[in-house]
Amino acid sequence: MTSSRRDRFPIVWALAVLALGTAARAEVTGITYTRSSPFGAATFGSAGAYEQLDGVVTGEINPHHPLNRIIQDIESAPRNARGNVEYGMTFSVLKPVDLARSNHTLVYDVVNRGNKLITSFLNVGITTTNPAGDGFLQKQGFILVWSGWQGDALAGGGRQVMTLVPVARRRDGSSITGEVRQEYTPGAAVPSEPLAGNALTAPIETATLDNSTATLTRRIHWNDPKELVPRSQWAFADCSATNPFPGTPSTTRVCLQGGFDTNHIYELVYTGKDPKVLGIGFAATRDLVAFLRRNSGASNPLAGAVHSTIGFGISQSGRFLRTFTGLGFNEDENGKRVFDGLDPDIASYRISLNIRFAQPTRLAGTQHTEKQFPGQEAPTTWGDSHDRFAHIDGGLLDRCRRSNTCPKVFNTGPHLSLCERAARRLGARGRSVAESSLRATREHQLVYVQLPGVARSLA
């Protein structure tokens, strides 16, 4: 057995023991296919040949439904003629051509910034010419599903994205504005930065090009005093080597005279506008998985084949699953369980998604950068625990316990999550309370530490 194969066995064991299914129904409003093609080798053992289906899913949610009211700014999102809020997202399904030869377990791989991860994480030897590698997952008969959920992720590079995300507005149709904080740690010297801090995420536009109410600061270490950059030395603008400061005015970029260097942490605080209702990504994921699992209509490519469901996510994607569960989205609108099991990996806290002007690409609570971004707010434990700073008692499973829709949880992570981030909260102070409450229910939690050099580190 190779080292790579051994490393993935705890994960695969989780996929096997978490799956326990029930039956019911959920719907989306439409599925449009853009591609259907054979996948990988001719056959994968007893599962036979696989095929890949790609397309776009459209859906809508009732903003007044009790499960949807928790979505930030859903009441300010545009409505259709039925009074519902619409969304759209790309999706991809990898399944046996003959679904009867599957193991009847749907594994939803939460994409990380739009990127699929599970096959490269668990299949060995994947290349551009051999996308299945050794076909490890396929030989087990798993049905793999991906879809867009991050409403500010930009399309391209095969990424799964949301194609329709509602924008919150005031009742009179005018823009909603508010304070936005950005942090930049350039990997190379650049004359200007996209407001989002990267080229793969849609920026939160500035409400005005006037920087008189905005601030730009810099410091070398996180705990150093912030040095205020004079407003005369920076602008909301696009600059380049051939178009230096003050550059071309832009609502999506910031330009610094002399450029941004690699030796500083830069912090920009400004007034943003037009917040996207990014929390709808939770509902969109819930409704798609529920549809694929329980809808018996001809529009469902998996109709009748799914007996159990598992959510798998690495790093950012794992934080999505933790917050998805904590906010009650593992219960569909018919009161049924969405995921029977979860495997959030390298994920020790929550994700900044269901807040106004959310930045889900950001981290939270790392040692040297991005310390003050949302994500570490309580609760962060699965079982009940006490946060002595926020004076909050509770756990991520509280909502699903009330509706009897909790998944089994197999929580994995590397040593870095324990040493630097919030995984230490999974044990230590809250350990006795959390573990005793978990033992009394159907949920199970296991945190294991991967040895240095064995696990890759994502964000």
Stockholm file with secondary structure:
# STOCKHOLM 1.0

chainA/1-459         MTSSRRDRFPIVWALAVLALGTAARAEVTGITYTRSSPFGAATFGSAGAYEQLDGVVTGEINPHHPLNRIIQDIESAPRNARGNVEYGMTFSVLKPVDLARSNHTLVYDVVNRGNKLITSFLNVGITTTNPAGDGFLQKQGFILVWSGWQGDALAGGGRQVMTLVPVARRRDGSSITGEVRQEYTPGAAVPSEPLAGNALTAPIETATLDNSTATLTRRIHWNDPKELVPRSQWAFADCSATNPFPGTPSTTRVCLQGGFDTNHIYELVYTGKDPKVLGIGFAATRDLVAFLRRNSGASNPLAGAVHSTIGFGISQSGRFLRTFTGLGFNEDENGKRVFDGLDPDIASYRISLNIRFAQPTRLAGTQHTEKQFPGQEAPTTWGDSHDRFAHIDGGLLDRCRRSNTCPKVFNTGPHLSLCERAARRLGARGRSVAESSLRATREHQLVYVQLPGVARSLA
#=GR chainA/1-459 SS CCHHHHHHHHHHHHHHHHCCCCCCCCCCSEEEEEEEEEESSSCCGGGCCEEEEEEEEEEEECTTSTTTTTSTTGGGSCCCTTSCEEEEEEEEEEEESSGGGSCSEEEEECCBTTBCCHHHHHSSSCCSSCTTTTCHHHHTTCEEEEECCCTTBCCCTTCCCEEECCBCBCTTSCBCEEEEEEEECCSSCEEEEETTSSSSBCCCCBSCSCCTTCEEEEESSTTSCCEECCGGGEESEECCSSSCTTCEECSSEEEEEEEECTTCEEEEEEEEECCBCTTHHHHHHHHHHHHHHHCCSTTCTTTTTCSEEEEEEETHHHHHHHHHHHTTTTBCTTSCBSCSEEEEESCCSCCTTSSTTCCTTCCCSCSSSCTTSSSCCSCCSSSCEEETTTTEEECTTHHHHHHTCCCEECCBEEHHHHHTSGGGGGSGGGHHHHHHHHHTSSCCCCCCEECTTTSCCCC
#=GC SS_cons         CCHHHHHHHHHHHHHHHHCCCCCCCCCCSEEEEEEEEEESSSCCGGGCCEEEEEEEEEEEECTTSTTTTTSTTGGGSCCCTTSCEEEEEEEEEEEESSGGGSCSEEEEECCBTTBCCHHHHHSSSCCSSCTTTTCHHHHTTCEEEEECCCTTBCCCTTCCCEEECCBCBCTTSCBCEEEEEEEECCSSCEEEEETTSSSSBCCCCBSCSCCTTCEEEEESSTTSCCEECCGGGEESEECCSSSCTTCEECSSEEEEEEEECTTCEEEEEEEEECCBCTTHHHHHHHHHHHHHHHCCSTTCTTTTTCSEEEEEEETHHHHHHHHHHHTTTTBCTTSCBSCSEEEEESCCSCCTTSSTTCCTTCCCSCSSSCTTSSSCCSCCSSSCEEETTTTEEECTTHHHHHHTCCCEECCBEEHHHHHTSGGGGGSGGGHHHHHHHHHTSSCCCCCCEECTTTSCCCC
//
